[in-house]
Amino acid sequence: MHQFQTAPSPLRRVVVAGANGPTGRLLLLLLRDADVHVTALVRQPVRLAADEVVADWTRSERSFEVIAEADAVILLTGVFAADSWDAYRSGMVDTAERIAAAVGERDTRVIYFSHIGADVAENNWYLKAKGWAEQALARLGNVVIFRHGPVVRGSPQPLPFELSLQQRAPDAPVTLYGSGEQRCRPVNLGDIATIAEAAALGAGSPGTYELGGPDEHSLAELVQLVNGRRVPVQTIAVAQAGACAELPATVIDLIARTQTPQPGEIEATAAHFGVLLTPLSLAWPLDDLYEVEEVEDELIASRRYAQNP
């Protein structure tokens, strides 16, 4: 009797750009467990859970090669609290254009995380850059774009949005820009990594999707949830924030305009990609901010660098 052996399927190759951020590091672990070949694209040399790490990727010829060989590319790069348009353009628009140029006419699945309200016509630099990045990728034939709002992770390493809602000292008010009644559906960082993995492995159809968490609250309500108790809140109109504000004007404007997608869109996205959304109760309340050592340095750093996520 003759035994015939079928040739093994070629290993799926996935590239993650911006892989050294919180989402990227978690995503690399998920992809490793999925038994795919993973290449991480980063700006500075760093050790990551990837088969190959390409540093200085925006200027490296090797990054073009690995993107050309990939079955899927996940773009996680971004700038959140910059003080100039050039920083947003180089951190989001230029990287998207490089991915698009490297993919070319191939049918590579490209996954990009944008923001609710992204539009090239926006005056807000963050939303404008996201809009231009979407437009750069739109000419590709197999692109999945997820538009989401605030991202959360919980203790012991909360993300900038969560930190902005925490009480800084006993009896101190939490400052909210705008009315405080803006509603949103924060999405868990783990869900972003999970849906990125699903899309990279072939789930879902090309298109633009709204993404968020299962819980909808106003910003004022989120303050109480993140702290786990009633805390005082003070609201400041965007026009009154002034130059002494702790956050850049672009970020203040983004917070003041926090919004939710149309009803049912988030649930439809989760179902389409086979993802169960994580409730806020599994991440919050956070540890008290003023009881964590050296938290001020972490808070300053979180405002200075990207949360994309």
N, C-alpha and C positions, 0 to 999 in steps of 0.2 A: 504494500500500500504506500502510495506517495503522499507525503505531507507537504502542503504548500504553506509558505509563510507570507503573509501580507507585509508590505513595506510599512514601517511606522510612519504615522502622519508627521509632517515637518513641524517642529516646535514653533508655536506662535511667538512672534517677536513684538514686544511692546516697549515704546519709548515714553519716558515721563520727563517732561521739561519742567524745571522748578521743583525737583524731587527732594530738596533738602528742607522744605517747609513742613509744618505739622501734618498737613494732608498728604503730602508726598511721601513722607516717611511711613505713615500708616499704609498708604496705598502700595508701597513697595513690598511690605510684609504680606498683604493680601495676594498680590500677584505672584510672589514667591511660592505661596501655598497652592496657587492655581497651576503651578508647573509650567510657567512660560519663561521665555528668555527676556530679561528686563534690562534696559539701558537707561541710566539716570543722567540727565543733562543738568549741570549746575554751573554756577559762575566761578565759585572757589572750590579747590580740591577738598573733598571730604569723604569719609568712609560711610558707605551706605549699603543696605541689603539689596544689592543689584549685581547682575552678572558683569556689567561694565559701567564705569562712571566716566563721563566726558566732562572735563572742566573747561571753563572759559568758552562755553558752548556757542555763544552768539558770534564768536569769531573763529571757531574751530571747523576745519574741513571735515573732521571725523563726524561731527554732528550731522552734516548733510548726508554722509554715507549711511549712518545708522537709521536716519529718518527714511531714507530711500529704501532700506531693507525691511522696514517695519510693517507689520500688519495693522498696528494701531499706534497713535500718538496722543498722549494726554498732556494738555498745556495748562500748567498750574501757576505760571509766572504772573507777577502783578506787583503793583505799587499802591499802597493805600493812603498814606498820610504824607505825601510829598508836598513841597512848597513851590513847585514850578511845573508848567505844562511839559517842559522837556523831559522831566523825570517820568511823568506818566506815559508820555509817548515812547520813550526808550524802553520802559519797563513792561509795557503792554502791547502797544501798536507794533513796534519794531520786531518784537519776538513773534507775534502772530504772523507778520509778513514773512519772517524767515522760515517759519514752519510751512506756510503756504508755498513758498518758493521751492523748498526741499521736497515737498510732496508732489508738486507739479500735476501731471495728468493721471497719476496713479489713483487707485480706488482705496487708498488707505483710510481707515476709520480715524477721524480726528475728533477728540473730545475737548471742549473748551468750557470753562466756567466763567460766566459773565455775571451781570447784576441786573436786577429788576429796574427797568427804566433806562437801560443803556441806549444811547442814541448819538449819532455823529453831530446832530444839531444842538446838543445840550451845551449849556454854559458851564455846568459842573465838569471839571477836568476829569474826574474819575469816570463819570458816566459817558463822557465824550470819548475817552480812550477806550473804554469797553466797547462802545459802538463802532469805533474805527477798527478795533480788533475783530469784532464779529464780521464786519464788511470785508476785511482782508481774507478771512477764512471762508466766506460765503461762496467764493468762486470754486471751491472744492466740491466734489460730488458726494462725499460720504461724511458729512460733518454733523456732530451732535453738540448743540449748545444748550447748556443749562443756565438759566437765569435765576439767581437766588438773592436773598437778602442777608441779614446778619447770620454769622456762624458761631456756634457755641461748642465747648468741649467739657467744661466742668473742672472741678478741683482734681489734682493739685496744680494743673497748668491751664488756667482759664485763658481765653482769647481776649483781644482788646475790647470787643463789644461787651463782653461780660464784665470786664474790669471797669468799664465806664459806668456801669450800673451799680457798682458796689459802694457801700458807705465807707468813707476814708477814715473816719474816726467816730467814736461814740457820740451820738446826738448830732453829728454833722449831716447836713442835707446832701442829697444826690442831685447834681445839676443835670437837667435835661434841656436840650435846645429844641425850640418849638413849643407847642402846646402841651406836650406829654401825652396827648391822646392819640398820636399816630399809632396805627396798628401794624403789626408784622407777625411773621411766623418763622422764628429763628430755626435754622436747620443744624442738626448735630454734625460735627466734623466727620464722625464715623460713617454717617449716611452719605456724605459727599464722596468719601473714599470708596464706599461700597457701590454706589451707582456709577462711579468712574470705572471701577473694575468690570462691572456688568456690561457697560457700553463698550469697553475695550475688548471684551471677549465675544462681542457680537450681538448682545441683546439690544432690542429696540431698533427704531428706524431713524434715518437721518432727519434732522429738523431742530427746531428751537423749542425748548420745554421750560416751564416754570417749576422751580424746586423750592421746597421749604419744609418746615417741620409740621407735625400734626396739631400743634397748639397755637392758637391766635390770641394775642393780648396787646393792649396798649403799652407804650413804653413805661408809663407810670405803674402799670400792673406788673411789668417785668421787673422793675426795681424791687418790689416787695417779694417776688418769687426768688430772685437771685440772692437776696439777703436772708430769706427765710423768716422774715418778721416785718412788722410795719416800721418803715423809716421815713423821715421827712424828705420831701422832694421840692426843689425849686426849679422853675422853668424860666428860660431866657429866650427872648425872641432873637432870631438870627441877626436882625439888623442892629441889635443891642450888644452882640457878642464882643465886637471890637477887637483891637489888636492885642489886648491882654489875655484873650482866650487861650486855654491850654492846647486846643486842637487847631489845625489849619482850617481856613475858611471853607475849603472844599469838603472836608469831613463834616464840619458843622452843618453845612447845607445838606449833605447826604443824610445825616441823622434826622434833621428836621423834616425831610421829605420821605421818611420811611413809609413804605406801603406794602400792601399784600396783593398777590395775583387775584385774578377772577376766581370766584368760588368753583371748587371742583378740579381746577387745573393741577394743583399739587398732587392730589390723590390720583389723578389720571396718570401723571408722570411716574409716580411710585409704582403703580400697577403695571404700567407699560414695560418698566425695566426690572420688575420683580423685586422691589426693595420695600422692606417694612420700615417705616419712619419711627425714629426714636423720640419718645415724649420728653419734655423738659424736666419732668420729675426724676428722670434717671441721671441728670447732670447737675441739677440745682436742689437745694441751696448750696452756695459756695462756702468755703472756709472764710471766716472773717478776714477782711483785707488788712486791717490794722493789727492783727495778731500774727501775721506772717512776716518773718524776718526778711529784710532786704527787698520788700515788695515794691518800694518806691523806685528802685533801679529797674526792676522788671517792667513796671508800669510805664516809665519813661521810654524804655527800649521798645515796648510794644507799640507806642504811638509813633515811633520814629520809623519803624520798618513795616514791611508788607504784611497784611492779613489778606491773603487771596486764595483761599485760606492757606 
